[in-house]
Amino acid sequence: MAYVALYRKFRPQKFEDMVGQEYITKTLKNQLINSRVAHAYLFSGGRGSGKTTTAKILARAVNCLNPINGEPCNECEICKHALEGTLTDISEIDAASNNGVDNIRDIREEVEFIPTNAKYRVYIIDEVHMLSTGAFNALLKTLEEPPKHVIFILATTEPQKLPITILSRCQRFDFKRISIEDIVRRLKIICAESNIEIEESALKIIAKMSDGAMRDAISILERCISSGTDKVTEEQIKEIVGIPEIEYLLEVTESLVTNNAEKALMESEKVINAGKDLDVFIWELVKFVRDLVMLQVSTDLVIYKDEELAKMQDLLKKANKDKLLELIAELSKLQSDMKWATDKEVIFETGLIRLAYQKVLMQPMTNVIQEKANTAPQASAVVSAEDKVKQDVLTTLKESHKMIMHTILSNSDIQKVEDDLVHIIFSKTLDEMNKQYMQKDESKVLIKEVMKKVFGKDMRIKYVF
Ligand SMILES: [Zn+2]
């Protein structure tokens, strides 16, 4: 099947084609019918919720030569030029790339002139919160007394960043996230009109993945059909968007909610070895834990099959419910830590092990860091030599994939106190399970090996708790 730009092709051309924003489109249509159009609008809402599409329809509707019941006809000369993007009276400005005061000054000069062809000059300013302070002030002057023939439509994902002076001069519409049902309904229409065969369960997954953004939903659909198949299946979608099979999610989550660090290590290695995209996996893990929490109160989780829901129910029986809630927050934090990290695998693995160790009402990591910071001055005289030893030890552990030991030792101090004697001073927050782990024979053998590598000879090791 040839690649089709579905998003452009199926961008709604009329208010009635818009999905999930009925209140807004109805209000706007009424304004148009009653000739009570405002001079400044603010459209706020998440990505892909329909702000820009609505702005474009509104810009045509106010100028259309033959409007029908508040809708643009999309056939008259004005509508046609607007649709082609050649009507100079409608300007679209992306504030993210034109945030300067000069751009707004240009607008201020321009608005004094009457429109060339249309009835109104319409300025659609996208991501308006990105404007500089100077540009906001310039815009404000225009908004204070807008000429009768000018309409501003400001769109933003972050209305809280706008000056109150701007907010107070606009008629505001808040676009809500589009529901899964609405997205599925729209995707069905698109598929039917494009002769795309697709499984119902696949549509639900796309809708769920898109997080209320129609644009994202359509772009996932596009990726699936451009991969060249006759029928889009659930499996394909999962492969293309990289949804990890639920088994991985179940096992990893189980290791975390049952405080089984060794299992956490094993499972995270499985995920890494399977070549999963770790950013996607951690994102999916956050969603999965959130869904587990939801499952306690509702069974309406369309993304999962019945047998998967049954497995999730089993897991819930074993899970510490309080820990589930904490995990959502902790995993989201881990997700953002990983985002910019170059060594994602290490952050991922150590992160999961750490979470598995943490008991409910866990000690926040910041406390550990704080504690280390407090003890730092005493050791400052020898800090560089010690830090180097510790870094070498941690690097050696990381290279040999001994991540539990790595996690414990990165919260401990390693000091060479005599020529052949090393002290490992453990953090006060080290819990019983970690203590036991360190006392195991194989742990002691491992430590000796690592120290031998770092110091080039056999060392005596003393634990200081
Ligand atoms: Zn028209």
Boltz pocket constraint, residues with backbone or C-beta under 6 A from the ligand:
constraints:
  - pocket:
      binder: B
      contacts: [[A, 60], [A, 63], [A, 64], [A, 65], [A, 66], [A, 67], [A, 72], [A, 73], [A, 74], [A, 75], [A, 76], [A, 77], [A, 78], [A, 79], [A, 80]]
      max_distance: 6.0
